Amino acid sequence: MGIYSDLGVPPVINAATTFTALGGSLMPDEVLDAMRDAAGSFIDMHQLHLAAGRRIAELTRNEAAYVTSGCAAALVLVLLGIRTKGDPSVLRDFPGREHAPSEVIMHAAHRIPYDAAIALSGVTVRQIGNIQQTFEWELEAAITKETAAVLYVAGPHLPQVALPLPEVVRIAKSRGVPVIVDAAAQLPPVENLWHFTRDLGADIAVFSGGKALRGPQASGLMVGNPDIIEAARQNGAPFQRWARAMKAGKEEIAGLVAAVERFVNLDHAALHEEWQATVDAWALALADLPGAILQPELLNEAGQPVPRLYVGIPDSSRASRVLAALDGAAPRIAVHPDKRNGSAYGFWIGPDLLQDGEAAIVEEKVREAVRGSRD
């Protein structure tokens, strides 16, 4: 932690989630060792990308894979790949909408703050459905010669009014349109690494490398169709093309390979038991907090099977004071706030990113913050 002390930036205990604003996750020794090893030699980056892709494809039971500089970068690269089919002459200028398909179809229920990244590939969004319902005919009618792809955002945390992914795949493929699944935070379960592509038929799935995989924060991953992935690679570094700025370095590539290998070999059932035991212990220890409503939950904010504890504070002013106290604690305790319409109602605490001994510190600081918030 020396570098943070030198810079005057205090460390944070992350009881929230894999927020990019908190640094994603922490890399285990296997990942750090791989990055240090990669940093010690020059390498042909084309060869490294191809070799890393083959290894990750094998580990994730996919036909092909490609390491990017983040999940948002993966979306940009895959869309450029689909638009150009790997031929740099197709987009002689940018965004080149007169030269290549320039629309991506998205469900209204899947519009999220991160979908702005797709504009960097030169496409615009054609939206279907609304936040209450979507019909098959809406997708069928939206597909035109300008359609580059359908982008499907996975996750049970989203309004469940989009068409089911198998139906989207069926309709899109009948019209020759590829389907991309944005699964940035959809790990665990580990099976999702191949479920969207191999099992459900999507052409490409993209994941964050710096969340549950615990790889480098500035890394991402796409898996699936080898032709599309190769076309995407043709648009990125070290080629001098439109997405060169989205460069994955040799250290990030090596680190992500190590992270994926570690992740697929984890005992996920045992890990889940550890997380659940921490949540149960918190719920028992904090049960006497005055004015707090405790609710253990089985899923995290992204709808994944990561347990957490909800601490509800019915009084909004008091809830805001609790959040401020945790934010100002030493060490600072990052939690996932429950804020709606500008008001605070409580927060969630999760165990999956905590280091040894930090669960007890979180419990202590939550107790102090809640008790200290009383008028």
DAMORA-V144692 format. One record per residue. PHI is phi in degrees with one decimal (none if undefined). Layout:
<<PHI> <PHI>>
This chain:
<<none> <-57.9> <-62.8> <-68.6> <-63.3> <-60.4> <-88.2> <75.3> <-109.3> <-72.7> <-71.3> <-127.7> <-88.4> <-96.0> <-103.0> <-95.6> <-167.5> <-80.8> <-68.9> <-58.2> <-65.9> <-105.7> <96.0> <73.6> <-136.3> <-106.3> <-82.9> <-74.8> <-57.7> <-59.3> <-72.8> <-62.2> <-62.6> <-64.0> <-69.0> <-62.7> <-63.3> <-65.7> <-72.1> <-91.0> <-142.9> <-78.4> <-154.6> <-75.2> <-66.2> <-62.1> <-62.5> <-64.9> <-57.8> <-66.6> <-67.4> <-63.7> <-62.5> <-62.6> <-66.7> <-67.5> <-59.2> <-62.0> <-65.3> <-100.1> <62.0> <-113.5> <-74.9> <-155.7> <-153.3> <-154.0> <-90.5> <-123.2> <-90.5> <145.0> <-70.0> <-62.5> <-64.3> <-61.2> <-62.8> <-62.9> <-66.1> <-68.4> <-69.6> <-62.7> <-63.2> <-66.1> <-66.6> <-98.5> <54.7> <85.1> <-98.0> <-64.2> <-76.2> <-66.7> <-103.9> <-70.6> <-135.5> <-127.6> <-84.1> <62.9> <-69.2> <-82.5> <-103.3> <-144.1> <-51.5> <-135.5> <-127.1> <-120.0> <-88.9> <-135.9> <-71.0> <-57.1> <-69.6> <-104.3> <-75.0> <-130.2> <-57.4> <-82.0> <-73.3> <-61.2> <-61.8> <-69.3> <-63.5> <-68.9> <-93.5> <86.5> <-104.5> <-117.0> <-97.1> <-105.1> <-91.2> <-124.3> <72.1> <-144.5> <-80.5> <-113.1> <-167.1> <-143.6> <-113.3> <-57.7> <-62.8> <-67.4> <-68.3> <-59.4> <-72.6> <-77.8> <-77.6> <-134.8> <-66.9> <-88.5> <-78.4> <-85.9> <-167.5> <-106.8> <-103.7> <-115.5> <-94.7> <-83.2> <142.5> <-70.4> <-79.1> <-86.7> <-55.6> <-86.5> <-122.4> <-77.5> <-63.0> <-60.0> <-55.5> <-57.7> <-69.2> <-60.9> <-61.9> <-61.0> <-68.1> <-63.5> <-69.0> <-65.9> <-109.6> <72.6> <-107.7> <-73.9> <-116.3> <-111.2> <-107.4> <-84.7> <-118.8> <-47.9> <-111.1> <-92.1> <-134.3> <-69.6> <-78.7> <-61.6> <-61.8> <-63.3> <-60.4> <-124.7> <-64.4> <-67.3> <-90.4> <-68.5> <-87.0> <-101.0> <91.8> <-64.2> <-74.8> <-141.5> <-126.4> <-121.6> <-134.5> <-77.4> <-88.0> <-104.1> <-105.0> <-63.6> <-64.7> <61.7> <-88.8> <-57.7> <-60.8> <-87.3> <-143.3> <-147.5> <-147.4> <-120.6> <-133.4> <133.7> <-60.9> <-66.3> <-67.7> <-67.3> <-65.9> <-66.6> <-63.8> <-63.7> <-59.8> <-66.7> <-100.0> <-113.8> <-64.9> <-85.3> <-63.4> <-94.3> <-129.2> <-57.0> <-105.6> <-57.8> <-62.2> <-91.2> <-87.3> <-97.7> <-78.4> <-59.8> <-68.7> <-64.7> <-63.2> <-62.6> <-63.8> <-71.1> <-56.9> <-63.2> <-65.9> <-64.6> <-60.6> <-63.1> <-63.6> <-70.9> <-103.0> <-67.8> <-86.6> <-66.7> <-65.8> <-66.3> <-62.8> <-62.7> <-62.4> <-62.8> <-61.1> <-64.0> <-63.3> <-65.1> <-62.0> <-62.6> <-65.3> <-60.8> <-59.3> <-72.6> <-70.7> <-100.3> <-62.6> <-93.6> <-63.9> <-69.4> <74.8> <-109.0> <-112.3> <-100.0> <-142.2> <-65.5> <-126.0> <-89.0> <-121.7> <-90.0> <-66.0> <-97.7> <77.7> <-93.8> <-75.1> <-122.9> <-67.8> <-156.9> <-117.5> <-91.7> <-114.5> <-90.7> <-123.7> <-57.1> <-84.2> <-63.4> <-63.2> <-67.2> <-59.8> <-63.1> <-67.2> <-62.7> <-62.3> <-65.3> <-66.6> <-67.1> <-67.6> <-97.5> <-69.0> <-123.5> <-76.2> <-63.9> <-107.4> <-84.2> <-123.5> <-97.5> <-71.8> <-99.6> <-120.3> <-136.3> <53.8> <82.5> <-112.5> <-98.2> <-126.3> <146.3> <-164.9> <-112.9> <-124.1> <-125.2> <-97.5> <-73.3> <-109.3> <-79.5> <-95.0> <-53.4> <86.7> <-78.7> <-60.6> <-68.0> <-66.8> <-59.8> <-57.4> <-63.1> <-70.4> <-64.2> <-59.7> <-62.3> <-66.6> <-68.6> <-67.3> <-75.2> <-87.1> <-69.4> <-63.2>>
